[in-house]
């Protein structure tokens, strides 16, 4: 069922105060916009949750519609490559981490980064509080579980802390088993996303883990970077500008009332029965998301990417073999759409 259809039914039946508070209309009815509706797909790189609050609130409050855009938001799921989706359909805009975009660009994919929803990476490690892990060096002699392609990030952080290879054992671990192996003591720390997983771990176990952030150890990448096909940027720059304007207006709205924003996302976007379908979880997660979105920026400059920093991170990603080749900055990043 379409979200708008659900809202319409809920409003008619009195099932939702939120639905009753909105004036439900057919798509694009009565919109004061000089533009004809232009269809765009927004491909997220993970499931609906407050990590995408700006996008979801821009949809809920019709900010895209008021910019003359018909935006279909698609959640990410395992096996779906956001970069491949954009290459296959130039009218798709997507988000991904900086290293994912750089890898795709280095392989020749015609995509360009245009804005960043997170100014820093929430990637980190969580450990049991009785281990008293306060800094990376406290893990010397221990075992750290990492999954995906993040072992090189751990090596990067170790190098920045002058920890020799082998002083901390890096152990491959699946996402499904890492919580149990952490609790059992088999692992001293495991990879986590600091805005989300420590909250979920505490809810599941009743234990609030200690967290180290890789951003404190030199891993200064942009995250939830919005990117688009070269063709779309060349042929429809105003469409892209309007999309970004609505998106970051959505982020501002999310921070003006975090509880209401979280409630909207839980009620209308999060998968029923899934781990994100939990209001307290999403409120606490949005509180952690906010400093990553704001960074050191003025709120009016949300989404900005510093070109020198983008290039510096690319150089470091190549040095630690996280990417094979460094794309030219002029082809990799276009800051003119904000």
N, C-alpha and C positions, 0 to 999 in steps of 0.2 A: 504494500500500500504506500502510495506517495505521502510524504510528510504533510503536504498541504491538504491532501484528502483526509488524512487522519485528523488534522487540526480542525477541519471543517466539521467532521462527524463529532469529534469531541466537544466542540463548541455547541453544536445543536443539541447534544444529549446532556450537556452540563457536566461532562466528565473531567474537565480540566479548567482550573481558574486561569491558567495562562492562555488557553484557547479562547475563553470568554473575554479576556482582556484585549485580544487582538481583533481587528476588523478583518475577517477572512474574505478575500476576494479572489476571483479567477486570476491566474498569473497575468501580470502586467496591466490589469484593469485600473484605470484612473491614475496611472503613474505620470507625474509631471517630469518628463524627460525629453530632451531634444533628439534622442537617439532611438533607432529601431532596436528591438531586442536582438542581441548578438549572442549566439550559443557558444559557451566555453565549458570545457570539463576541467575541474580541479582535482587532480589525482594526489591524494595524500599518501604518505609512506607508512602509515600505521592506522589502527582502528580509530573510530570516533572517540575522542576523549578531550579533556581540557588542554592537552598539548596543541590542539588546533582550535582553541577557543575563538580566536579572531575570525577565522574562516567560517566557523559554524554560526557565530552570532551575526556575521555579515549576511549569511543566508537567512537566519531566523527573522531578523529585523528588516529584511528586504533591501539591504544596502546595495547589493549587486543589482537588484531589479531597478532601483532608483538611479543607478548609473547606466541603465539601458542594457544590462547584461542578463542573459539566462544562463546561470552557472549550475552545472550538475556536479555535485561533490561526491567523489568516489573514495571509500576507505581503502587503505592498503591492506594487503593480506600476504601471507607467505607465498613466495614464488612469483609475485607480481613485481616487475621492475618498473619503477616510475620513469626512469630515463627511456626505457624501451617504449613505454606508452606515449611519451611525448614525440619520439622519433616517428612512431607509427601514425600519429594523428597530430599534425601541427597546431590544431585548435585546442590541444590539451596543455594546460599549465600544471606544474607539479612541484613538489618539494622533496628534498632529500638532504643528507648531510654533505658537507663540502667535499670530503674525499670521494664520495660516490659520484658526485658531479664531475670532479676533476678526472677520475678514472674514465668516465664515459666520454668526456671531451678528448682525452688523450687517445682514445680508440677511434676517434673520428666522428663521433655522434654530433650532429649540428644543434647543440643546445647551449644556452647562455644563462648564467646566473644573473638575477636582476634585483633581488632583495633577500633579506634574512629575517625569519621570524624569531630566531634565537641568536643572540649575540655571542653566546658561549656554549660550549658543549656540556650537558649534564652527565656525560659518561663518567663513571667512577667505580669505586669498590665499596662494598659494605661488609662489615665484620660483626661478630658477636660482641656485645659490650664487655663481657668478662675477659676478652682478649686484650683490651686496652690498646687498640691500634689507633694512635693519634697522628702518625705520620708514616710515610711510605717505608722509611728505614726500620720501623717496628716490625715489618714483615720479613726482614732478613732471616733466612733459615726456615721460612714458612712456605706454604703452598697456596697459590692463588688460582682460582678457577676463572677461565675466560672462554667465551664462545664467539662464534662467527669469525670475523677477520680482525679481531681486536687485540690479539697477542702482541702485535707490533706496537700498539699504543702503550701497552704495559712496558715494553722495552724502552720506548721513548721516555716515559715517566721515570723509569729506573735510571736511565742515562742522565736525566736532568738532576737526579738526586745522588749522582755519583755512586750508584749501586752496580757492582760488577755483574755481568751475565752469569747466571747460575746461583747467585746468592739468594734469589727468590725463585722457587720452582713455579713455572707457568704450566698449569694443567688444563687440557681441553675439558670442557664440561658443557652439558646441554642445558638449555633454559629450564627444562622440565625437572631436572634433578639437582640443580645448584642449591636451592633452598635447603633440601634435606642434607646434602653433603656439608653445607655450612653449619647447620645445627648439630650434626653428628661430630663435628670437629675434624672431619676428614680434610676439609679445606679451611684455611685461616681467613680467607676473604674471597668474595666472588664479585664478578662484574655486575654493575647495576646502572640504571638510569636514575639519577638522583632525584628527579622531580616526581618519580612514580613508584619505583620498586621498593624503596625502604618503607613507604606507607603500606603497600600491599603485604610486605613481609611482616610488618608489625600487626596488621589486621589478621593475618593467618596464624601467627605464632604467639601474639601477645608480647613480643620482644622487640623493642626499638633498636635497630642496628646502628652502629657507628658508621659514618660515611666519609670516605676520602674522595675528593674530586680531582680528576685528571687535569682539569683546568688550572689547578694550583701547582701542577708539575709540568708546565710548558705546553700542554695540549690545548692550544688557543683557537680551535676551529669554530667556524660558523655552523649552525645547525638549523634544520628546517628551512633550508635555503630554497627560495622560490626560483624556479628556472622555466624557460620557455624555448620553443623552437626558433631558430634564426629566422625562418620564414614569417612567423607570426610577428616577431619584433620589427621586421622590415616593412611588412605590409599593413599592419594594424597597430601602430604604436599607441594610439589613443585608447584602444580597447584595453591594452595592457596597463596603461596608466590608470584607467578607471577601475580596473580590477584591483590593483594595488591600493588605490585610495580607499575603496570599500573594505578591503581586508584589514588594513591597519586602523581604520575607524572602528571595525569590529573588535580589535584588540583593546582599543581605548575603552570601549563600552564594557568589555569583560572585566577590566580593572576598576571601573567605577562602582560596580556592584558584583563582587566575586560570588556571593551566595546565589544571587539570581542567575548569574551566568552559568554556574555549575548546575543549578536546578534545570535550566533550559536544556543543557547538554545531556543530563541524565534522563530527563523526561522525553526528549524528542530525537536524540541521536544515538546515545550509547546502546549497545546491543543488550536487549532484555536478558537478564540472567548472567550476563558477562561480568567480569571483574570491575569494569568501569561503570556499571549500573548501580552506583552506590554514591549517594549525595555527599556524605562526610568525606569519603575517599577523594572525590573530585574537588571539593572545596579546598581540602588540604593540599592537593596536588597543584591547583591553580595558584595558591599562595607561593608555592615553590617555583612555579613557572614564571611568575611576574619578574623577578630580578634577571632572569635569563633573557626575557624579551626586551626589557628596558636597558640592560647593560649600563653603559655610561652615557646613554643618549638622552637628549631632551625628548619628552613625550611626543613632540611634534615631528621628530625625526625617526620614528620607529621604522625599522626595516633597512636602515642605511648599512652599507658595507664599505669599509675602508679598503681602497685598492691596495695600498702598501701592505696592510695586514693580510689581505687575501693572498697576495703574492708570497709573503713571508711564510705563511702556513703551507702553501703549495711547495715551497722549497724544502720545508721540514718534512712534509709527507713523503717527498721523493727521497730525502736523505735516509729516512727510516723504512724505505721500501714499501710504504703503504700505497703509493702510486708509482707507476713505472716511468712516467714521463710528465713533464710540466707543460701544460698548454700555455700558449701565449696569452698574457693578461688581456690584451685587446680583444681576443676571441672568447676568453673565458668569462669575463664580467662586463656588464653594461649597467652603469649606475644612473643612467639618464631618465629612468622611468618613474622614479619617486619624486 
